């Protein structure tokens, strides 16, 4: 049986360089390079067996390329988010249309709740949610209520050192959480935790069959992960890393059919 693999992506807005930076200093963005890097990222997903679905562009929203923040997938349920930054709230409508066209059931986080998809790390039925600058307690409560009927356990993780939870940690296919220690408030929240030597090394996208997508800016971390028996597809996303982005931010991976 062929695995269901679709990836939602959204092309970078012309105003990408105006994207929000919170924990790092702003530096110039090369828009032409950013677009080429986005194309290469999308090609890496496609070449790894993922069908690509483009969400309608949101050209007035600088951070809209970070489409992962606009929805949280749990099985065949798409929970549309309520971004913590007001400038990002115009991104949700396009993702909602794309989910409806694909036939997914949806729920919504509503104000005063706020949550960004980048704050949500799923490991089986365990869902960790970063409680920080973009996600508030009411957002966590609403997500917990939406996912509880599906058997998910939602755990809030306090965080102060990174933009999103998945700016600090992600998980390997075996459930081991990998993180960059200076960005992680408390590794003890995770039963199995492995420290990575580079910030970009804390970010992986599971492509299936032991294959992981990682930033090319993390060669030492890549070597460690390959030593664990995984294969890595490296991509250069330097222009997005200047905006606190990482490989997880640039797509929403759909692994369950509607």
N, C-alpha and C positions, 0 to 999 in steps of 0.2 A: 504494500500500500504506500503510495507516494505521500510524503509529508506535506502538510499545508503550509506554505511559506509565501506570505505576501509582506511587502514592506511599503509603508506610506512614507513619502518624502515630499518636501516642499522646496522649490528652488529659491535661492537667496534673493532677497529684496534689493532693489537699487540703493536703498538707504541702510544697507547692512552695517556700514562703518559707524552708524549712530547707535548701534546696539549697546545695551546696558553692560557696564562693568562694575563689579561690587568689591571683589577681594583682590583685584590686580589693577595696576595703572593702565590707563588707556594708551595704546600705541596705534600708529597708522595701519589701516587695512588695505591690502592690494585687492581691489574688487575683481579684476580680471583673473588673478590667481585663485581667489576664493571660488569663483564660478568653475574654473577648471578642476579644482580640488573636489567640489561638490559632484561634478560629473564623474570623476574617478571613484569617489565613494559609492555613488549609485551603481557604477559599473561593477565594482567589487561585490556588491550584494547580488546583482543580476548574474554575474559569472559564478556565484556560489549557489545558484539554484533558486533565488528569490524572485518572485514576480513583483514588478515595481508598479506602484499606484501613486500618481502625482496628485497631491492636494492642490487645489486652486491657489495660485500665488496670492500673497497679501503684501503688496508692494509698499504700502504705507507703514508696515510693521517691521522695524529693523531686525528684531530677533525671530521672525517667523520661520526662518530656515530650521530653527531648533524645534522641529515639529513634535518631538517626543513630549514636550511640556504640555501639549494641548489635549492629551487623552491618556488614560490608564487602561490598559487591556487586562482583563482577567478572564481567561477562556474566551467565550464568545460575547462577553459584555464589554462595551466600551464606555468607560466613565469619562465624560467630558469635563475638563478641569475648569477652575476659576483662578486664573493666574494671579499671583501675588503682586506683580507689577502692573499698574493700570495701563501702561502703554502696550501691554500684550493681550489685552482682553479682546481685541478685534481679530485675533488669530483663531478663535474657537469655532466660529461659524463655518469656515471652510472645512475644518476637520469633521464637524458634525455632518455636513453634506456628504463628504466622502464615505463616512461610516454608514450613513443611510443608504447610499447608492450600492454599497457592498452588501447590505442586508443585515448589518449588525444591530443587536439590541443595544440601546444606549440609556445611560442615567447621567445626571448632571450634578456637579458640585455648584451650589448657589451661594451668593453673598448673604451674610458676611463671611462665609467660609472661603478660604483661599487654599489652593494647592497647585503645584506644578508637577507635571509628570516626571520630571527629573529627580524629584524627591522620593520616588517610589521604587523600591527594590523588591522583586518577587523571587522567592526561592521555594518552589512548590506551593504549598498552601500558606506558607509564612510570608507575610507582606510587611516589610519595614518601610516606615515613612519618616523622612527627615523633617523634624519640627524646628524650622529655622526662619530665615528672613522671608521666604516666599510661601511657606505653608504654615497656616495657623491651626490652633486647636480645633476650631469648628470645622475646618477642612478635613482634618483627621477623623473627626467624629462622623462626618457625612460619608467619607470613604468607607469607614468601618461598617456603617449601616448598610451601604450598598453591597459590600462584599460578604458580609456575614451569612446571608442566605446561601451563598455558594460554598461555604465551608472555609473561608479564608480567616486567618488570624492576623489582625492588623496591630503592629507594634510601633509606637512612636519612638523615634530616636532623636534626642536633643542634639543639635549641631550648631556650631557657631563659627567654624573655621573654613567653610566652603560654601559656595553658592547653593548647591543642591547636594542631597545625600549621594547621588551617583556622580557628583564631582569628586567625592572622597573615596567611595567604595563601589565595586560591582561584585558579581559572583561568577565563579567558574561553573561549568556544567555539573560538577559533582557536589555543588552547594558550598564550596569553600569561598568565603568572602575575601577578596583581595583589596588592599587599601594602601594609600600613601599616608604614613603615620602623621606628618605635620598637618594633614587636613582632617584627621579623624578625631572626634572628641573622645570617644571611649570604645576601643576595639572589643571590650568585654561584652558588649551587646550581642556579639555574634559568636555562636558556638565554635565555629572554625574560622580562624582569621589568619591570613598570610600577608605579611608586609611586602610591599613592592619598593624598589629603590628609586623609581622615578614617578613623578606625579601622573604623567600620561599612562604609566604602566598599570594604574589602578582601574583602567577602563577597558572592558571587553564587551563585544557583542557576540553572542553565541549564534553561529551560522548553521549548526547542525553537524552531525557526524564527526565530532571532535575538532571542528574548525572554528577558529575565533578571529574576529576582526579587531585589530589594535592600531593605535597610532604609531607611525614610524619614528616618533620622537622618543620611544621607550625601548631601545635595543637591549638594555640589560634585563628589563622586566620580561621582554619577549623571550629571551634566552631561558630565563627561569621557568616560564610557563611551558615552553617547548620541552624542557627537561622533565616536565610532569606528564608528557605524552600527548600534548595537544599540538595541532598545527596552527600557524598564525598567518593571516593575510594582513600585511601592513599597509596603511594608507596615510598619506600626508595630509593633515588637516590643520596646518600651522595657522592659517588665517582665522579659523574658528576657535582655536585654542587662545588666541589673543582676546577673544570675547568670552572666555571661561567656558567654551564649548568642548565637547569630547565626542568620541565615536558613537556613544549611545544616543546623544541629543538629536542627531540628524535623521532619525527614522523612528517609526513606530512599527515594531515587528508583530505581525499577526500570525499566530501559530495554530489557531483553532478556526475551523470553518464557521460561518455565521449560523 
